[in-house]
Structure formats: C-alpha cells, structure tokens
Amino acid sequence: MSSPSGNGNSGGIEVAVDQNEHLAEGARIVDAIVTVETGDRIAVSAPPRQRVEILIIDCSGSMAAQDKFAGARRATLAALDVLADGTKFAIVQGTDKAEVVYPKDASSAVANHHTRSAARHALDKLRPQGGTAIGTWLGLSRIIAQHHRGAMVHAILLTDGRNEHETSERLAQEISASEGMFTCDCRGVGTDWEPDELRAIASALHGTVDIVKTPDLLAADFAAMMESSMGKTIPELTLRVWTPVGARIVFVKQVSPTIEDLTARRTEAGAQIGEYPLGSWGSEEREYHVKLDLEPAAPGREKLAARVAVIAGDDVLGQGLVKAVWTTDTELSARISRRVAHYTGQAELAQVVQEGLAARKQGDLATATAKLQRAVQLAAESGNDNTAKLLRAVVEVDERTGTARIRSSVDPADEMALDVRSSKTARVRKEGDA
C-alpha cells in the first residue's frame, strides 16, 4: 500500500511521489518513487532547436562478413529517409581512425532530396577495411557537435566488434569528454562486440543499447531510432533534489523504462541541493527511485525528507515532496509502497541476470544457475514478460518444481540479448491486473 504525496505540475510537467510516509520509531531509510511525465503540450511548445544527427558506421574489415556492411548501408539510408527535411546530419566512417565521409567539405549537411542522394553516393564508395577504435569515433562526433553550439545533437553508433585498436582508458576518456555534448544510441550487430563497452557509452550519453542479431534487421531498427530522436523536443531536463541538514542521499536511480544509476552524476547546486541530468525528452514518462538516510524524529512528528523538482535551465517545471512521519503503529510502518517494492525487484532482476551471465562466462555454473533461477522468479513475480522470455532461451525451468538449469547449448545472440536488455523494466501492474 502506498500514498502519493506532494504531486506538482507548476510548469507543464507532472511530478508524482509514491511512498509510504510512515516509518517505524528510530528508522532512518526513506524510499520514494518519483514519476515524471511530460505531456504533448509541453513537448510541442518547447522552444525549437537546430537538430543534428550523426550516423557513426563501423567500416572495419570484419564488417565485410555476413552482409553486415551492406546491412549497415541500408540502415543508414533508412535513417536518412526518416530524417525531417531541414535537419542537419553527418555520416562518420569508423575504423581504427574516424572520418566524415559526408559531407566532405563541412561539418554537416542539411537534409533534403539533393543531400540524401549525395549521401547515398558517398556510401556507395565505402569499403570495409581497417580496425576498430570506438573512442576515436566519439571524438570526431564531439568535434561535429562543437560546430553546432546550442543544437540538439544525437548520434547512432553501430559496430560489430570490440574496441581493439585503442586502450580502454582512451575510450573512457572520450566517453567522459562527450557527456553533455550529444546523446548516443548504440547498436551491436552479430555477437563479436562487447556489451559493456556500448553500455558504458549509452549510459553516459543518455542513449540506448541493443543487439541486432542479423544485418537484415538493421534498417528497421535505425529508422525506429531516428523516429524516436525526431520526437525529442525538450533538449535537457534536470532532476533537482533538496534535502534537509542531516539527511544523506543514498542513491538516485532511473528505474523505468530502464535502470540507470544517476547517483555519481550529481552536481552541487547550493546548500543541500544536488542536480542530476536527465537528458532530452519528448512526450513520455520516466520513473526514479530516490533513497534517503534521514535523522529520525520523535513518534508523531513529520519531516520533509526531500523536495524534488524537474527543471529546464533555471525554470522549475514541476515538483513533488518526499515526507517522513515516525510512528509506533507497526501496521502503518509495515505498509509497503507497491511501486517501491516493484522497482526494487526490477533492480535486483537486472543485477542477478548480469551476475549470472558473468559467472557463466567464468565457468562458475553453480553461481550462474542460482543467479539465473532467482532471475526467473523475479521476472515472474513482477510481470516482466520480456525478460522472462529472454531467460527461457538461456535456462530451462521445470514447471513442476520451479527449478532452473542452464541449457547445454545457448545461442550467443540470445545470451547477449538477455545481457543488454536486462535493464529494461516492466511498469507496475495496475490494481486488478492478473
């Protein structure tokens, strides 16, 4: 059972707080789920910004195999077809170097019939060759973004391999330097790429990461990513959290539609005020888990545990309050917020999936089996049917006993899909749902 509290819509964005405000005497931990929803009105009324789309295509030698390069070319053209006229764009060739292959004489071109045709001819001339240096690709994309100050810059990055031709330190440096410069959706085609590398890029640059099992599926995926990018009309939102003296933020995590830990991204914005970047938005809903450590008060006393606001620049667009009331009534303090319980389970689900797969890679089948069996249980309890389906490709479940065992033969693509999609969460079921 839960109680929504401190809901606010002061500037066109709905902010709702769901929690059990009642704490047992002496308890310190406060949990709240903050739901942020932008409607069509604010998305449409947001001030227009110049858009820049960067298509980063792996052109290394390995892309010649299994029709991957031809699939990447078709996907790039599919994305350009979706691109709204007037949008600026650039195509980056990624090998052990990085080069803008279109346009050749500028940092970007303006999308129209002529430039799409010219881009097609430029792609026709490319041939797979060389190695893979993903950080270098990001570095060139950042230079393009720097030529378009104030624009909404979004990139799609496709690779089929690991970052083999530069150090992991270089990649980490380029990711860090690119934060706030552009957003980036990452895709791996086939099974020879490294999920942790693309996950790190997508996480830092407010994008998505996924596997595309075969090249023939790339075009539809690229078109969908470009459509999603075209729907983003709010360049940047920020979550601002004020806490009273003596309170400590344990963590701030996005928990829907995917799990993303924002805690380390905090920037100080005044006394007891921290800000967490949320990236660009369209008309959508996301949810955040805020966990606080608060100095206990006497039974019957209410405290304001946190004030949560969504801001754009200096404008507060919506806010909500997280409260705490200490009580000796165990019936009140024992009540559980359905949303808090649900998303705590979703976070555990993502964690045990990744731990189980890591144990399997290391040959520790006992740990892998235990972790993945727990994942099967959590997926069923929370109604995360997508993860449950992915799990069934990796483990077999005895329906009679509920025990799970890892399949003797697992398709590497199925295992990678479970890995990269494990952080996608299911929303809380509505009351009365089966």
N, C-alpha and C positions, 0 to 999 in steps of 0.2 A: 504494500500500500504506500502511496506517496502523496505529497502535497505540492502542487505547483505554487511557486511563490515569486513575488517581485517581477512579474512579467511586464515588459515595456515595449512600446513602439513610438518612440519620440521623434523618429526621423524617417519612417518608412520601412524599417526592418524590425521584424518580430523577434524578441528575445524572451524565451521562456525558461524558467528554472524549475527543475523537478528534483525533489529531495524529501527525505524525512527530516524535518527540522528538530525532532526530539532526540536528545542524547541522554544516555544514562549518566547518573551522577559521577563526575570525575573523568568522563570520556573526553578525548581530545580531537578525534578524527571526524571531519565533516566531508561528506561526499555529495556532489551535485552534478546533474546532467544539464548542461546549458544548450538549448536548441536555438539555432539562429536560422531564420528564414527570410529570404529576400523575395518579394513578390514581383509580378510582371511590371507593376507601376514604377518601382524604383529602378528596375533593370532598364526599362525603356527610357526613363527620364535622366539616367546618369549622363554626365557630360561626355560628348563624343571625343574619342581619342583616335589618333592615327594608329592603324594596326600594321604590324609587321609579322609575317610568317616566314620562318626559316626551316627549310627541309634539309636535314642532315642525313645523307645517304652513305652507308658503308659501301665503298667501292674497292675493298681489299680483294686480293686474289681468290680467297675462299668463296666469295660471292658468285663466282662463275659456276659453281656446282649446283645441281638440282634446281636449275631455273630460278635461283634466288635473285640474281641481278635483274633478269627480265621482270620478275615479280615486283622488285623494288621500283623499277622504271614505271611499270603500270600503276603502282600505288602512288607514286609522285604525281603522275598525270591526273589520277583520280582526285587527289587532294587539291590540285590546281583547279580542277573543274568545279569544285565546291567553293573555292575562294571567291569572296564577293568582289565584284569589279571595284577598282579604286584602292584595294588593299595592296600594300607593298609586300614584296616577297623576294627571297633569295634561295638558291639551291647550293648547298655545300657538298663537295666531294670529300669524303673522309677515307684516308688510307693511313699510312704512317706520317702523313702530312695532312694539311687541310687547305682546300682551295674553293673559292667561289666560282662555280662553273657557269652560273647565270644569275645576274647579268655580269659580263666580263668587265665593263667599264664603269660600274657604280656599285654602291653597297646594296642596292635593292632596285627592283623594277616595280612598276605599278601594274596590277593585274588588269588585263583586257585581252581582247581576242588576239591582238598582234603579239603581245608578250608571252601569252600561253603557247602560241605557235613557235615562237623563237626558243622558248624553254624546251619544248619538245625536240627541236633540232639539236639543242645543246646536249640533251640526254642521249640522243642517238649516237653521239660521238664518243661517249664514255665507254671504257672497257675496264673490267675488274683487274686490279693489279696492286701490288704493294701489301703493306701490313695494316695494323690497327693501333691507333693512338687516340683514344676517345677524348682524353683531356685536351689535346690539340684541337679537336673539332669544336669543343666547347669554347676554347679560347678565341677562335675565329668568329664564332657566333656572338660572343660577347663584344667583339670589335664592331660587328654589324649593329648590335643593339646600341652601342655607344654613338653611332652615327644617327640615331633616331631618339634623341632625348625626349622624354615625356610620352613616347608612344607605348602602346601595349604590344610587347614583343613575345611571341610564342614560337617554340621550336618543336619539331618532331624529329626524334633521333632513332634511326634504325641501324642495327648491327646484327651480324651473325656469329661474332667471335668475341674472344676475351681481349682485354686491353694489354696486348702482348708487347707493344713496341714503345712503351714508356713506363715509368715506375708508378706504383700505386700512390706514392707521395705526390707525384705530379698531377695525377688525376684528382686526388683530394684537394690540392691547391686550386685547380681550375674550377672544381665544383664550388668551393668556398668563394672564389672571386666572382663567380657568376650569380650568386644569390642576390635577388632583388633586381637583377638586370633583365632577366627573361624567365619565362616559365618553360618547362620542357616535358613532353610526353615521350616515354622511351618504349621501344619495342625490340624484342629479340626474335629473329626468325630461325627456325631449326632448334637444335639443342646444344650447340657448341659455345654459347655465350655464358657469361657469369651473372646470375640473378643479383647477387649482392652489389655488383658494380652499377647496374642500371637502377636498382632500387635506391642506391645512395644518391644518384643524380635526380631521379624523380622526386625523392623525398625532399631534398634541399631546394629544388626548383619548382615545387608545388605542382608536380605533374603526376602522371600515372605510369605504371609499368605493367607489361603483359607479354606473354609469349604468343607468337603467331606460328602455329605448328607447321604450316606449309605455305610456300610462296603465293599460291593462288588465292589465299585468304587476305593478302596484304592490302589489296586495293580497297576492299570494303572497310577494313579497319582504318586505313588512312583517311578515307572520306568521312568516317564517323568522328575521328579525332578532329578533323578540320571543322566539321559542323559544330562540334562542342565548343571549339575555340571561337567560332563566329558568334556563339551565343553568350560569350562572356562580355558583359558591358560595363562592369564595375572593375576598374583597374586593380584596386587593392583595398582590402578591409583589414582591420587590426582588432584583436581582442585585447581590451584594456582591463586589468584586474587590480582593484584596490583592496588591500587587506588592512585590518587594524594593527596597531602596535602589539607585538607579542604573538602574532599569527605567522605561520610559515606555509608557503605553497609547496605541497609535496610533489604534485605534478599537474600539468595541463596537457590533456591529450585529445586530439580529434578521435572520435570513436565511430562516426558514421559520416559518409558512406564507407570510409576506410579508416584504419587505425594509423595514427601518426602522432608520435610524441613531440609536442611543441615546447616542452619544459626548457630545454637548453637554448631555445631561440629567444628567450626573454631579453628585452632591453629595458633598462631602468628609465622611468618617465616621471620621477618625482618621489616624494616620501611615500613609501609603502605602495607604490604603483609600478606595475610591470606591464609591458606590451608584447603581444605575440602576433607575428604576421600570419595572415590567413590566405594570402594570395588573391587572385582575381575571381570574380563571381558573375554568374548570370542569375536567372530566376531559379533558385534552388534552396535546399535545406541541408544543413550540416549540424552535427551534434558534438559536444565537447564534454569531457569528464574533468571536473576540477576537484582535486582532493586537497584539503587544508588540515593543518595541525593548529589547533586553537587553544588558548589558555582557558581551562574550564571555569565556569562561574557557578554560583550557588544555585541549587534547585529552584525552579520557577523564574529564573532570570533569562531574558532573551538578549542575545548579542547579534549584531550584524557581523557575519563572518567574512563576507566579501561583497563588493559591488562590481558587477561585470558589465562592461559596455562594449558595444561594437562601434568603431569609429572609422571615418574616412578622412584622412588629414587631421584637422582639429575638430571636425564636426561629429558629434555624438548622434548616431542614427538609431540606437535602441539600447536599452539596458535592463538588467534584472538584478535582484538581490538574493544572496545566499545567507540564510539565517541559522541560528542555533539556539535551542531552548533546552536547558538541562532539567531533568525530571527524575523523580524517584519511582514513577509509574512504569514498571517494566513492560506493560502492554503497549504503551506509547513508544518507548525507546526501542522495542524489538521489531517494530514495523519496518518493512523493507521497501524501499522505492523500487518498483518494477524496472524502471529504466536503468537505475544504477546497477541492480543485480544483473540485468540482461547484458549491459555493455562490459561489466566486469568479466562475465563469462565469455564474451566475444574476444576480449583482450587475451584471456587465458587460452582460448581456442587457437588464435594466431600464434601464440608463443609455443604451445605444445606441438603444433604442426611443424614449425621451423626447427624446434629442438629434436623432434622425432626424425625428420629428414636428415638433419646434420648427423645424428647418431647412426643412421643407416649408412651414410657415406663413409663413416669411420669404422664400419663393421661391427658396431655395438648393437646387435639385433635385439637383445633383451630390453635395452633402454628404448630403442626405436619402437618396438612393439607396445611397450607400456605407454609411451607418449601418444602414439597414434590411436591406441584404444581409447585413451582419455579424450582425444580429439573427436572420435566418432560419437562418444557420449555427449560431449558439449554441443556438437553440431545438431544432434537430435533434440536436445533439451531446448535449444534456443531457436529452433526452426530455421537454421542456416542451411537451406536445402542445396545451395550451390556448392558450399564446402563439403557437405555430406556426399554429394555426387563425385566430387574430385577425390575424396578419400577412398571411395569404393574402387577406384582404378588402381589404388596402391595397396589397400588392405582388403582382406576377406573377413566378413563378420558372420559368425554363427548366430543366426536369428533366434535359436532356442536358448543359448546360454549368454549371448551378448558379447562373447569373447572375440577378439580380433587377432588376425595374424597377417604378417606381411606377405603379399603374393610372391611366389617363387620367381615370376617373370613380370617386371614392371617396365612399361614403355617410358623411356627417358622424358618424352614430351609430356606425359601425364604427370610424372613426378615434378617437373619444372612448373607445370600449370598449377599444381597444388601449392608449390612453394611461393610463386609470385602472386597468387590470388588469395593466399591465406589471410591477408589483412583486410579483405573486403568483408564487411559486416552485414548482417541482416537487421532490419529495423525491428523495433519492439512490436510484438503482435498486439493487435487491438483486443480489448476485452471481448470475450465471446468467440474469438477465433479458435479453430480446432488446433 
